[in-house]
Amino acid sequence: MKVVYHEDYNQVYASDPAASPGRIQAVVDALQGRVTWAKPEPATELDILQVHTRKHVESVEREGVYDIAALAAGGAIMAARIGLTEPCFALIRPPGHHASADSSWGFCYFNNMAIAIDKLVRQGQIKKAFILDFDLHFGDGNVDILGNRAYVTIRNPSRQSRSDYLKEVEKALADTDADMIAASAGFDNAEKDWGGLLKTEDYTTMGRLMREAARRNRGGCFGILEGGYNHAVLGQNVLAFIEGLGGE
């Protein structure tokens, strides 16, 4: 399976666990020899301005993180394009699901998912998208930008037990007819991460359910990295999701 990755994603762009040293490398180490790497280009300013205001773009420029944020958005676009014909995952940084049209927080800058989905729709490559945001934290940026667009359905699972959580995911995916199934894939709800809820095999299950929905709808699927902060388990959880998504 192809994984979109650029060595620049390893850079530390903020003094926060979201950008702590070694985070991306921990995932690279777990995936090495198991995936095919694909190197992205930055998103264009035109693509970014389709979902963000000029004022917001200028604020990101002032913070000095425009280049790495644009590269992350470009990684999401590449994963979405590959996902049209085969499952794909974007190992990107900074994350994006807390980036709204005119603001951002949580060390997100540009909304990677919104930029990627918007581009596919504008180019006529998909008609509907279903976004499974399984990060521990609610993806307010995804909802702000995409929530009122008729071609997008967003599901942020919120159950307090593993069983109910997975049932919610399964039902939501069973009910969608979207021709693109995408994941804002945050791994911070893992058993040994901040949320403490999901086991490693649960990520495999969610990846498999996404792939099955995409096949049923004769569409595509992809995921992009959001949260996940325990380096000791992050790589294995990402690998588990990729194995489910890719049908391994």
Secondary structure by P-SEA (a helix, b strand, c coil): cbbbbbcccccccccccccccaaaaaaaaaacccbbbbbbcccccccccccccaaaaaaaaaaccaaaaaaaaaaaaaaaaaaccbbbbbbcccccccccccccccccccaaaaaaaaaaaaaccccbbbbbcccccccccccccccccccbbbbbcccccaaaaaaaaaaaaaaccccbbbbccccccccccccccccaaaaaaaaaaaaaaaaaaccccccccccccccccaaaaaaaaaaaaacc
